[in-house]
Amino acid sequence: MSGWLLPRDRDPVGRTDRPIRITVDGEPVTGIEGQSVAGMLLAAGRTSWRTTRSGAPRGVFCGIGACFDCLLTVNDVPDVRACRRPAADGDEVRTQSREETA
């Protein structure tokens, strides 16, 4: 999928979007080069991808990297803010949980 470019003459508005693909918890998610990881997840219909200690769902809240609600693990690096991280073709993303253990 990487390397494919939409020819300008085939898109009515002249886009040249380059598709990319990441995996999220082992499932493929497709997007467009330049999207944030959060943008790809939201476009795929995922509004939350981690839980707090109390079990409350969390995803994008502020969208500017100030609140840390959108944390996940990207390529084995934990606590990455999905709203600030540009997605790269082939990224391996894992969701995180902060649930309390009994």
N, C-alpha and C positions, 0 to 999 in steps of 0.2 A: 504494500500500500504506500509506503514511503517513496517519495520520488515522483509520484504522479502529480501532474499539474493540469488544471482545467484550462484549456485554450481560451484566450480572450474572445475569439470570434464565436464561441459556442455559449457564452454566458451573456444574457441581455444587458447586464450592468457592468460587464468587464471584470468580474472577479477572477482572481487567479488563486483561489484557495487551495492550499496543500493539505490534504487529509492526513491525519496522524491517528495512531492507535495506542492506547495504554491498557493495562490490565488493572482492575480494581478487585481485590480479593479473588483473583483468578479469572474474573469475567472480563471479556474485552469491552472497551468503551471507545468509540470513535469520536473524533473532533476535528478541528481545523487548527493548523499551525498558528501559534500566537495566543490561543485560548489559555486561560489559567486552568489548573486542575479543577478548581471549584466550578468554573464555567462549563467544563466538559461534563462534570457530574450533574450539574443542574440541567444542562441540555439533554442529558440521558434520563431525566425524570427523578433523580435522587436529590431529595431536599435535606436529608440528614445522613450522616455517615459515622457518627460517634455518639457515645452516651456519657453523661456526667456520672459522678459517683452515685447520685440518686437514681440513675437510670433514665434521665430526661434526654430526649434526642437533641443532637446539635448538628448544625451544618454551617452555612454562611449566615452571619449576623450583621457585621459591620461592612464586610466586603473590602476593607482597606488595610487589614492586618493589625488592627489595634486590639481586638477582643480575644483572639485565640480560640474561638468556638469551632473553627473549621480544621483543627489539627488532624493530621494523618501521617502515615509513614510512607515516604517515597524513596524507592531504591535503598531500603534498609536504613534510612535516616529518619528517626522518629521526630514527632512534634513539628512537622512542616505545616505552615499555614497555606491551605489549599487556595485561598484567594490571592495570595502573593506569588505563588509558584507557577511559572509558565510550564505548561505540559510539554513534554518532549516525546517524540515517537519512541515507543518501547518502554516507557516508564512503568515500573511495577509499584502499584499503590496498595497499601493495606490500611483498612480502617482501624481506629483505635477505640478503646473503651476505658472508662475510668470508674466502672461500677465498684461499689464497695463489696468486699467479701465478708461473709457472715462469720 
